[in-house]
């Protein structure tokens, strides 16, 4: 019986457990299953849980819950850790390693495979995609993004109405979303925008440095028109000719954050308006109340399809999602080589979408799966 180890790595999403369950249910009866604790740290430290029927039932109870039920997190991808990982997998006589993760996780997975090959260890590896930033190459989108985008879109609309009601006291709010190098999430904030009363009135993304004069003019114009302005920025957005703002460095990884405060200070200084910067925070990737049903279904399907490809003997691959050429939205799943995913690098928001927000919203609509509408505000003067 094939010995299969599966883990979850990197930042969790609202639907990452659906992918885990989709995979495990499909392989359980035909494989000897090992669950990896805390992502790559668990492989390095040899922390495995033997899967049994009780474990499967527990996993299924987490299928629709946020967070990574096996534990996730980040761990230094040092050469010594890669070797330790391979040694521990060999000790457990693991035939197949499956990791649910994003860009860094796919890179680490291929490094483990290469180290295994150098030791003459025949290890099958399969990557199952997840991300809230939608910055993973080689796929149209990845599970986790749709729900995060829905959260950003709905929260922006609600905060915009709150700000509109309080405009005689507070005129400007700046919402900071996730998105280290890619603006997919920040751009989703405009999904429900229908008129001038709705935010956002300015969107800042990493792909396009913010021109201070353009930002100030947009805010000033919005306040003159409707009494308030809502600005949305990715955490990786920055002013032209200035460096990214960050909070701290953890295990060599820079934790971004603070651009909303910079903009708050700029607007207060230049326009004399009451402004407030706010982080949307971890709710973007963990809000169970705003999970997209299509996102959850696709997350499960990614796990299921990964199991099917495993049984077919495919290796060194990630599951890629693509849109079928049909009149209605329909997704297909295919294997893509890990080295090809990595060579593509981070998937940035394309200029095509940056320059055409309605087209982006059309692309985004089936991922969010939300058609709710708000009327025009009752009081507009």
C-alpha positions, 0 to 999 in steps of 0.5 A: 500500500502506497505511503502518502504524507500530506501537509499544509504550508504557508498562510492559511485560507478560509478553504484550505481544509476543503482541499485537504479533505478532498485529497484525503477522502479520495486516497484513504482506502487505497493508501497508508496516510500520514499527516504532517504537523505544522507544514514544513517544520513538521517534515524537518522535525519528523512530526507525522500523525498516522491517519486512521478512520477516527482521524479522517472523521475529524478532518471531515469535521474541519472541511468547512472551517478556516485555518489549517487544521494540521497546523501550517506556518512558515519555516526557514528553507535552508539546505540543511532543513531540506536534507533533514526533510528527505531523511525523515521522509525516508525513515517513514518510507514515504512514497508520495509527499503532497503539500498544500501551499503557495509560491514558497511552498512549491519551491520547497517541494521541488527542492525536497524532490531534487534532494531526494533524487540526488540520494537515489530516493524515488519520491513522488511529489504533488503540490496543491495550490492555495493563496489569498493574494492570487500571486501563484503562477501557472494557474488562473486563480487558486483556492482561497483567493475567491473568499478573500476577495469576497471579504474585501469587496463586501467589507469595503462596501460596508465601511464605505456606507459607514463612512458616508453616514459619519462624513460630518465627523470623519471624511477619509478612511484608508483600508490596507489589504493583504497583497505583498507584491500583487494587487489582486485583492486590493482591486477586488475592493471595487467589485460592488462600486456603482456610483460616487457614494461607494468606495473605493475612490482610489486604489493603490497597488504594488504594480503601480507606484502611488503618485502623491499628487494623484492620490491627493487630487482623487481624495479631494475630488471625492470629498467635494462630490460626496463628502467622504473618500475611501482609499484602499491600498495593498500592504505592498503598495508604496509611493513613487521613488520610496521604499516599502513600509514594513513592521518587522522581520521574522525569521528573515521574512519582512512583514509588511504593513503601515502604508495606510498610516503613511497615507493617513498622515499625508492626507491630514497634512495636505488636505486638513481632513480627518482621516483614519488608516485601518488594516483589514487584517487576518479576517481576509483569510479566515472569515467563515461568514463570507466564504465563497461557495464556488471557492470552497467547491473548487478547493475541494476539487483541487484536492480530489484532482490531486489524488487522481493525478497521484494515482496516475503516477504523475509527479513533480507537478502542481494542480493548475486551474483553467477556465474552459472555453464555454459560454458560462463559467466552468473550471478545469484542472490539469497538472503543471510542472513545478519547475514551470510554476516556479519559473513564472514567479509571482503572478502580478495583476496584469496591466490589462485588468489594471486599465480596465476595472469592469473587465477585472470585475467580470473575471472576478464575479464567478470566484466571489459568487456574490450578486447582492446589491445595495441601493443608493444612499437615502441621504446624499447631500 
